[in-house]
Amino acid sequence: MQFIDLAAQQARIKPQLDAAIARVLAHGRYVLGPEVEALEQRLADYVGVAHCIGCANGTDALQIALMALDIGPGDEVIVPGFTFVASAESVALVGARPVYVDIDPHTYLLDPALLEAAITPRTRAIMPVSMFGQCADMAAIGEVASRHGLAVVEDAAQSFGATQHGWRSGSLSRVATTSFFPSKPLGAYGDGGALFTDDPELAEAIRLVARHGEAKRYHHVRLGMNSRLDTLQAAVLLAKLDLFDEEVALRQAAAQRYDRLLGQAGIAAAPVLAPGNTSVYAQYSIRVANREAVQQRLAEAGIPTAVHYPVPLNRQPALAEPDSRLPVTDAVCEAILSLPMHPYLEAEQQERVVEALAAALAGEGEGGGTGAA
Ligand SMILES: *Cc1c(COP(=O)(O)O)cnc(C)c1O
């Protein structure tokens, strides 16, 4: 069994992928070729915003968003402690300070009730992260942000395709970013990323930042970077987009099957799906005590698992904020465990996962504290 099966998808669209790649090799416009613009248009339409700008990866996308908003030294950006390193790393890279806020204990998403206490005169933006495939409470976050004149930057690296009250992830904030890393719900065959916004001026600033600040040839009006989505990756993504809605539905069906099987085994899925949300299930996870031993037993049964993420960002040496206290994040990082999840997971495989999990947890109960050693 595989944690993520990328080959099953490839087998379904191999001729389309081959043709798409061959077209790029034939026209030879490897950088900012016609596929990039075609993809940006399709992604903007899909998300329901006026502007999509491709870039090199999801981490750059976050940094570009912050640079385009002129966030830098002396500024603070509110970030959840429970996320991939890139969320806070991008803040630090522009010279600003990530201010960590804890997550909701049910959804594991930025808790809007904790925002007010974290806002200072230096706060410029709030960065909710749509962890595991669903959006944080964007209405509540947007309300606090507009009251304080702050920008909201959604890190939608894990949630492309998700909705909240019918609106797509990526359309619920001033600007949003996503990633096309191969294992993301919409993944390329290499690195890629994109930004989404409805604001034409911000879209222009984003394009400038991502293209060396070049307003016209060899005329650089602001500091930027070189961050572009490869034409080849855009061609791959265009072919994969044709399957995407069906794959999201397959992911959701697999998640519901896990919900039911785990429920029957008395194991709770965690986090829960918030009302009004759909998730694209970038991860499907549970919480377990004594995680290493459970992972070990599952591995012995041929079930791969992963931990997203074991260390809260406020405790990462490169990004530490020793004074921040995030008890929910701490508890989640200690116990979270991701199960195999992809659109082509079969019912029989999921039954095996849950059986092995129930056995591992029962074994843990008996083993009681003697540990895996
Ligand atoms: C994957 C991911 C990123 C970074 O994307 P890359 O394309 O790998 O740079 C940022 N934030 C979150 C939450 C992610 O999961």
The ligand as an SDF file (V2000), in Angstrom:
LIG
                    3D

 15 15  0  0  0  0  0  0  0  0999 V2000
    3.3100   22.5480    0.8960 C   0  0  0  0  0  0  0  0  0  0  0  0
    3.0180   23.7310    1.7060 C   0  0  0  0  0  0  0  0  0  0  0  0
    3.6540   24.9700    1.4790 C   0  0  0  0  0  0  0  0  0  0  0  0
    4.8160   25.1600    0.5440 C   0  0  0  0  0  0  0  0  0  0  0  0
    4.6580   24.7420   -0.7500 O   0  0  0  0  0  0  0  0  0  0  0  0
    5.9450   24.3930   -1.6400 P   0  0  0  0  0  0  0  0  0  0  0  0
    5.3850   24.3440   -3.0110 O   0  0  0  0  0  0  0  0  0  0  0  0
    6.4520   23.0790   -1.1610 O   0  0  0  0  0  0  0  0  0  0  0  0
    6.9300   25.4750   -1.4690 O   0  0  0  0  0  0  0  0  0  0  0  0
    3.2560   26.0630    2.2280 C   0  0  0  0  0  0  0  0  0  0  0  0
    2.3150   25.9560    3.1750 N   0  0  0  0  0  0  0  0  0  0  0  0
    1.7060   24.7810    3.4390 C   0  0  0  0  0  0  0  0  0  0  0  0
    0.6530   24.7430    4.4920 C   0  0  0  0  0  0  0  0  0  0  0  0
    2.0430   23.6300    2.7260 C   0  0  0  0  0  0  0  0  0  0  0  0
    1.4410   22.4720    3.0200 O   0  0  0  0  0  0  0  0  0  0  0  0
  1  2  1  0
  2  3  1  0
  2 14  2  0
  3  4  1  0
  3 10  2  0
  4  5  1  0
  5  6  1  0
  6  7  2  0
  6  8  1  0
  6  9  1  0
 10 11  1  0
 11 12  2  0
 12 13  1  0
 12 14  1  0
 14 15  1  0
M  END
$$$$
